[in-house]
Amino acid sequence: MKTKLFAIAAGLMTATALASVPAKADVKIGLLGGVSGPIAAMAPAMIDAAQLAVQQVNEQGGIGAGETLVGVVGDSACNPQGGTDAATKAVNIEGVVGVVGPHCSGAVLAAAGSVTIPAGIALITPSGTSPEISNLEDKGTVFRTVPSDDYQGRALARTMKDQGYGKVAVAYLNNDYGTGLANAFKSEYVDELGGEITQFAAHEEGKASYRSNLAELAKGGADTLVIFDYGDGTGLTILRQALENGFFDKFVGGDGMKSDAVINELGAENLASFVASSPVGAKSESLTMFNDAFKGVGGDPDAIFANTSYDAAFLMALAVEKAGGKKEDVAAAMMEVSNGDGEPIRPGEWKKAKELIAAGTAIDYKGAAGEHEFDAKGDVPGTYALFEVGSDGFEVVTEMQ
Amino acid sequence: MEFLGLVNYALFMAIFIGIYALLALGLNIQWGFAGLFNAGIAGFFAVGAYTSAILSTPAVEGRLGGFDLHFVLGWIGAMLAAGLVAWPIGKICLRFRSDYLAIASIGIAEIIRLVIKSEPALTNGARGISSIPRPMGDIGYMESQIAYLIIVLAVLIAAYVLVERQFNAPWGRMMRAIRDNEGAAKAMGKDVEFRRLEAFIFGAALMGLGGALFAHFNRSITPEAIDPMVATFLVWIMLILGGSGNNRGAILGAAVVWIIWSVSEIATDRLPHEYAVQAKYIRLFLIGLMLQLVLRFRPEGLLPEPLRGDQRATKSGADQH
């Protein structure tokens, strides 16, 4: 049995070694995501969106001198163990020139800290929202196409103050998304703007009833409940039970709460006092172009983080093209292809971008999920708007500053 | 695939195997020697990782520490903290037997995970702790991996030698006696409760050390790392496959399971493009299948527990029923 097992292990490795002689004309980028693990339901759509960008590149002339771009999928399992493992394989075995992903913040921190930063490979995550990622000592190699939770929380606090909200209670999901948003919101709303938060409480997901949490939150006399949670999950339960029992008059949500599930389940007529913040990317021309293209390959453009994943992969392709395929230059090139100056490039316009890069003209990618102008930390500011529920779904109330 | 890339990947795997081997050794003390079914490895792993992170990171506002100590102190602290946490847990839970202890320890690990996730003042909550210093971390990618591997190997060899010594010492024989026949051991005047607690604490301290090595290697630790799948059950599979009760078996099991776990992904990547995502699930299937096969055809593991003299005769006699 011992020998048999060794034989199997050895066989696997040999098969791997034999099979992985690369075709010369391929340029590879790693697409790391939480294929198995807690976000297994979200990951396939995100990876498909990234593969769409790869496909468009290849359809419109390929990368460099007509080489094929290949997206190598790796399973980061939404944890640091899987994240470092997948990143090590992508960088060392596949020889990728850049990494798109991983999806979860913990995996991003670990993969960047132990693999991509030491190896000098550019990494861009479509969904790692932890503020810790901003503070990495990354020598300019770590980027993201989704704003830090910190940014949205603060913008929402300022907008609510402008809109005249008074005393609020905050309920947030106890994970890095909910905690990050809630803390940023609290520090801006209370410390900077002098607002009042009467109750500030985390909740665990997946319970059948949150009435006791809500009763606790309602103490202190706030008329507004701010919910940082997901509108197709626990957030929906909380909102429903708060409405049923009349605990609060007004409701505010973060981008996770701007889900069609809320309208479908509760009915637009019951949501007159509900507003939610969300990236404005929601209505741009770029987004329409992405949505049409993604529908064309059978994807669901409303899938969460699909557009940021697409943007991350497309930006990576642009940066690789700009860097001439040299992996040590990709990170610097990433800054150049989306800094607000130059000829605008929209999703899918690979041919145009390729010609402009060849001619030495500056380009500026305007993505499906936002304009993605990176700051020195590789973060994007994000443009948010506050949405209310109208007769035709979500409608913009005001831009958030 | 370049040669240097392969070397880098092999180094990475060796480091991970070393870390997992420490966890498996810790479990071997608890399960292999003393027969304690601890299904809360992730909890002690986390205590060690976070303790070392807090001790060795520079001071940060808003959470406990950091104390900016040398990483060696962090690792010693990690062992002490994991042992200290294990003490009251063992005191209470070790009264349970086998599967009841497993249930209780799963619960304990979950409590530890939730505390870590919910106490920003202690552990920075769900965001975790980053910028943990990695010893020799600033000397280039491959060089720093080599340096870290040497450190991990040194720690592992030291742990192995010490545990192996204990195994062959009267202490080890006593533990096995308690495991195999508690009543007889008690009749011989052994303090069973105390000895079981001892084994539990030693094992937990090794798990804490493994956690600390993990955190420093990744330069960060987040609650996502305390996933029972990769921090508890994978370790169990390693020990069962390698051979519980055998320290070399524990290390071999860690190597075999991690290599299959990691390398199988490269193999499944050779499947056609359309299956790129689905193929990832084959890995989970492979590990499960392997465990089934081992339990069916070789329940004692690749390297079975070394038995001597009369014990061997009675053992094989008993097996023939």
HADDOCK unambig.tbl for C-alpha pairs under 7 A between the chains (distance, minus, plus):
assign (segid A and resid 2 and name CA) (segid B and resid 302 and name CA) 5.76 0.50 0.50
assign (segid A and resid 9 and name CA) (segid B and resid 260 and name CA) 6.41 0.50 0.50
assign (segid A and resid 12 and name CA) (segid B and resid 264 and name CA) 6.86 0.50 0.50
assign (segid A and resid 12 and name CA) (segid B and resid 267 and name CA) 6.74 0.50 0.50
assign (segid A and resid 13 and name CA) (segid B and resid 263 and name CA) 6.80 0.50 0.50
assign (segid A and resid 15 and name CA) (segid B and resid 267 and name CA) 6.99 0.50 0.50
assign (segid A and resid 16 and name CA) (segid B and resid 266 and name CA) 6.38 0.50 0.50
assign (segid A and resid 16 and name CA) (segid B and resid 267 and name CA) 5.14 0.50 0.50
assign (segid A and resid 19 and name CA) (segid B and resid 270 and name CA) 6.86 0.50 0.50
assign (segid A and resid 21 and name CA) (segid B and resid 1 and name CA) 6.78 0.50 0.50
assign (segid A and resid 22 and name CA) (segid B and resid 1 and name CA) 6.99 0.50 0.50
assign (segid A and resid 35 and name CA) (segid B and resid 277 and name CA) 6.79 0.50 0.50
assign (segid A and resid 35 and name CA) (segid B and resid 280 and name CA) 6.99 0.50 0.50
assign (segid A and resid 36 and name CA) (segid B and resid 281 and name CA) 6.87 0.50 0.50
assign (segid A and resid 44 and name CA) (segid B and resid 277 and name CA) 6.81 0.50 0.50
assign (segid A and resid 73 and name CA) (segid B and resid 276 and name CA) 6.35 0.50 0.50
assign (segid A and resid 75 and name CA) (segid B and resid 280 and name CA) 6.60 0.50 0.50
assign (segid A and resid 79 and name CA) (segid B and resid 224 and name CA) 5.15 0.50 0.50
assign (segid A and resid 79 and name CA) (segid B and resid 225 and name CA) 5.39 0.50 0.50
assign (segid A and resid 80 and name CA) (segid B and resid 224 and name CA) 6.96 0.50 0.50
assign (segid A and resid 80 and name CA) (segid B and resid 225 and name CA) 5.59 0.50 0.50
assign (segid A and resid 81 and name CA) (segid B and resid 225 and name CA) 6.82 0.50 0.50
assign (segid A and resid 88 and name CA) (segid B and resid 9 and name CA) 6.23 0.50 0.50
assign (segid A and resid 89 and name CA) (segid B and resid 9 and name CA) 6.55 0.50 0.50
assign (segid A and resid 92 and name CA) (segid B and resid 5 and name CA) 4.03 0.50 0.50
assign (segid A and resid 92 and name CA) (segid B and resid 6 and name CA) 6.24 0.50 0.50
assign (segid A and resid 92 and name CA) (segid B and resid 8 and name CA) 6.50 0.50 0.50
assign (segid A and resid 92 and name CA) (segid B and resid 9 and name CA) 6.06 0.50 0.50
assign (segid A and resid 93 and name CA) (segid B and resid 1 and name CA) 5.42 0.50 0.50
assign (segid A and resid 93 and name CA) (segid B and resid 5 and name CA) 5.74 0.50 0.50
assign (segid A and resid 93 and name CA) (segid B and resid 6 and name CA) 6.12 0.50 0.50
assign (segid A and resid 94 and name CA) (segid B and resid 1 and name CA) 6.12 0.50 0.50
assign (segid A and resid 95 and name CA) (segid B and resid 1 and name CA) 6.48 0.50 0.50
assign (segid A and resid 106 and name CA) (segid B and resid 222 and name CA) 5.51 0.50 0.50
assign (segid A and resid 106 and name CA) (segid B and resid 224 and name CA) 6.08 0.50 0.50
assign (segid A and resid 109 and name CA) (segid B and resid 220 and name CA) 6.43 0.50 0.50
assign (segid A and resid 110 and name CA) (segid B and resid 218 and name CA) 4.85 0.50 0.50
assign (segid A and resid 110 and name CA) (segid B and resid 219 and name CA) 6.62 0.50 0.50
assign (segid A and resid 110 and name CA) (segid B and resid 220 and name CA) 5.89 0.50 0.50
assign (segid A and resid 113 and name CA) (segid B and resid 218 and name CA) 5.64 0.50 0.50
assign (segid A and resid 113 and name CA) (segid B and resid 219 and name CA) 5.54 0.50 0.50
assign (segid A and resid 114 and name CA) (segid B and resid 217 and name CA) 6.49 0.50 0.50
assign (segid A and resid 114 and name CA) (segid B and resid 218 and name CA) 4.90 0.50 0.50
assign (segid A and resid 114 and name CA) (segid B and resid 219 and name CA) 6.68 0.50 0.50
assign (segid A and resid 118 and name CA) (segid B and resid 140 and name CA) 6.25 0.50 0.50
assign (segid A and resid 118 and name CA) (segid B and resid 141 and name CA) 4.81 0.50 0.50
assign (segid A and resid 119 and name CA) (segid B and resid 141 and name CA) 5.34 0.50 0.50
assign (segid A and resid 130 and name CA) (segid B and resid 127 and name CA) 6.44 0.50 0.50
assign (segid A and resid 132 and name CA) (segid B and resid 127 and name CA) 6.92 0.50 0.50
assign (segid A and resid 136 and name CA) (segid B and resid 131 and name CA) 6.93 0.50 0.50
assign (segid A and resid 175 and name CA) (segid B and resid 126 and name CA) 5.51 0.50 0.50
assign (segid A and resid 176 and name CA) (segid B and resid 126 and name CA) 4.70 0.50 0.50
assign (segid A and resid 176 and name CA) (segid B and resid 127 and name CA) 5.48 0.50 0.50
assign (segid A and resid 179 and name CA) (segid B and resid 126 and name CA) 7.00 0.50 0.50
